[in-house]
Amino acid sequence: MAGTTPGTPRVLRAMNDRAALELLLAHGPLSRTRIGRLTGLSKPTASQLLARLEDAGLVVVTGTDGGRPGPSAQLYALNAGAAHVAALDVTPERILAAVADLTGARTGAYELPAGRGGGAVERVGAALDGALGAAGLARSDVHRLVIGTPGAFDPHTGRLRYAGHLPGWHSPDLLDELAAALPMPVEYENDVNLVAVAEQRLGAARGHADFVLLWNQEGLGAALVLGGRLHRGWTGGAGEVGFLPVPGTPLVRRVARLGSGGYQELAGTQALPGLARELGVPDPPPAAPGADPHLGPALALLREAAGATRGPYRELLGRYATALATGLASVVAVLDPEVVVLSGAALTAGGEPLRALVEAELADLAAARPRLVTGTVHEHPVLSGALESALAATREEVFDTSR
């Protein structure tokens, strides 16, 4: 069968359909007249378009404009139930799951703690089913699932790399087993990459095609967006900046076996308590039972330091900013991004004082001078990015009425 020729009535109809659906997604309910004005279509053509989309189950009539009677006053909206997507955020401690409709509204969520659900396949299924149950949906209702994990699945071997701390996820058959257990298309993405997707679509990186996101929480990582697209690297490991050799720490060898590197040792959150002791800063309260022994105390130190204008706390913030800028300078020298987004609990805890200090240090250490901004997607950013990724791909399919 010959391919569709650009400019044919079928292609033009599909282009108009997509334009109308995008408008309804962006603006919410619109009248036929308003859709015609925004798309440049005549009233008869707009009426035919809306009738076609209504028959296809993609739009629904939601009422009238201002209560005025007559067909021209009807309001049309995107049919939120035309498709659903799901997302998982996987960590050693838990799996967060969420379901969203075609508009992006979340309709169900669930948290599966560690120790429940058996192996990786069983745990994925249990977390997904928990969110679907909350949404009143079945697995067959999901058009796409995106799973975010630490590390990355090597596209050549299918094995998870750079995430030795995620137990049960390193079987060479895992992706095949998940594909057999789940009826929907499943995509896998690095967790920090998904934070970048969230910031690109919802937060501080909107409108920027070239940016780096530096993540600092339990570990240091980065996401690279070049020309508007994620750069993942040959094995999926682009952005594993914690392994960077940097001045200020001994040269770390066998980084893959140790799961750490120079930049992680210099500027990871585990470095903060020792740095604080060197400066005579009082020890923060110990971490709560079961909590990360480094992250809680580190965040307490950074919050206190962010509010200080002088003294040892201010020196602590300055020293930590230098450590962060040291590794970031290498990344900036290679990529020359327009913007660097600082994200993760540690960078958020340091707030604007830490951001400003890192930017000033980076200006001294690197020839390129990107603008540094703090991320704005704070609530479950990995999960938000996974949902946005699933929605983008699903809308591409659903909005294509030429199929």
Sequence and secondary structure as in RCSB ss.txt:
>XXXX:A:sequence
MAGTTPGTPRVLRAMNDRAALELLLAHGPLSRTRIGRLTGLSKPTASQLLARLEDAGLVVVTGTDGGRPGPSAQL
YALNAGAAHVAALDVTPERILAAVADLTGARTGAYELPAGRGGGAVERVGAALDGALGAAGLARSDVHRLVIGTP
GAFDPHTGRLRYAGHLPGWHSPDLLDELAAALPMPVEYENDVNLVAVAEQRLGAARGHADFVLLWNQEGLGAALV
LGGRLHRGWTGGAGEVGFLPVPGTPLVRRVARLGSGGYQELAGTQALPGLARELGVPDPPPAAPGADPHLGPALA
LLREAAGATRGPYRELLGRYATALATGLASVVAVLDPEVVVLSGAALTAGGEPLRALVEAELADLAAARPRLVTG
TVHEHPVLSGALESALAATREEVFDTSR
>XXXX:A:secstr
     TTSHHHHHHHHHHHHHHHHHHH SEEHHHHHHHHT  HHHHHHHHHHHHHTTSEEEEEEGGG  SGGGEE
EEE GGG EEEEEEE SSEEEEEEEETTS EEEEEEEETTSSSSHHHHHHHHHHHHHHHHT  GGGEEEEEEEES
SEE TTT  EES TTSTT   TTHHHHHHHH SS EEEEEHHHHHHHHHHHHSTTTT SSEEEEEESSSEEEEEE
ETTEE   SSS TT GGG   TTS    SHHHHT  HHHHHHSGGGHHHHHHHTT        TTS TTHHHHHH
HHHHHHT SSHHHHHHHHHHHHHHHHHHHHHHHHH  SEEEEESHHHHHHHHHHHHHHHHHHHHH SS  EEEE 
   SSHHHHHHHHHHHHHHHHHHT TT 
